[in-house]
Amino acid sequence: MSALTVKSIAFTPLKQRLFKQRLDSKTAFLWLSEMIGKQTNKVIAPLTLNEQNKIKRHFLCSTMVELPFTTGEISWSEVASMLAKHGPHQADTFINAYECASWGFSLRHYLQHEQEPQFLLVSILDANIYDLEFWRYNEHWHESGFGITTVLLEVTKPVTHELVTQCAVTHNSMAEFATVVRRSVAQRDNCTLAMPFFPENIQQMFEKLLANQARLPDLHHSLGHCFGADPWLSILNTGLNNSITQNKHYLACSLALNGYFAMAEVTVTPQTQFILQEAMGYE
């Protein structure tokens, strides 16, 4: 059993055009922080008070939500204050530098400092706040998907080989990523891949390089590319559509456009909570 157990996964899809008209960043984040806060509270609700007190960190990761901070329209401290109004255990750290792989590097940072049994939260926010065409469709991944995803993990023992974080050293980061995935999963027993969602041409490369590895279905056709949330949504979809009667082991894998990639071996149990909420947009 992996040292990382998935206690809950929740997903709130966000509409492609999030706001009917441009909002200032403060108003936009007031609304988004309410969505994140409510989702966090749903995810941790099954935990006992004693277990909730063992939640040490909550990372908020994003690939696309960067401009409001870099332009100075709003600061992370302001957003953190908004989140804190929705109760304890809200996101305390924002990470964007590693793009789609930010969740993995967040885990690496956390586990370098904490190894005792406890809980941690990772939320992934990808919302097209400025309704930029680049984020709606891009030649690298085609259609985008937007949403808020929160994963509650329990660290049950010291993490050794379960987490892989690297940066590509060749020009073909996609093929290098797939090669490292193949090598990594080959060292694990009964572990199914949860891969990023990509269009058909990239799926064909995965088919070739990962032909002998068990993989969850690619959901690009229905969800688009949902950035760092892809592998978690793949596991969520499987949990919602199949009865989990015994422990299942997955290797959650993400690749960033800038070459960073992350993999985490996680265990899903019959007690894992799967939450899919209705698509939201600002009214």
Secondary structure, DSSP 8 states (H G I E B T S, - for coil): --SEEEEEEEEEEB-SS--SS---HHHHHHHHHHHHHHHHHHHHTTS-HHHHTTEEEEEEE-SSTTHHHHTTSS-HHHHHHHHHTT-TT---EEE-TTGGGHHHHHHHHHHHH--SSEEEEEEEEE--TT--HHHHEETTTEEB--EEEEEEEEE-S--SSSEEEEE--SS-HHHHHHHHHHHHHHTSSSEEEE-----HHHHHHHHHHTTTS-B----HHHH-B-GGGHHHHHHHHHHHHS---S-EEEEEEEE-TTSEEEEEEEEEEEEEEEEE---B---
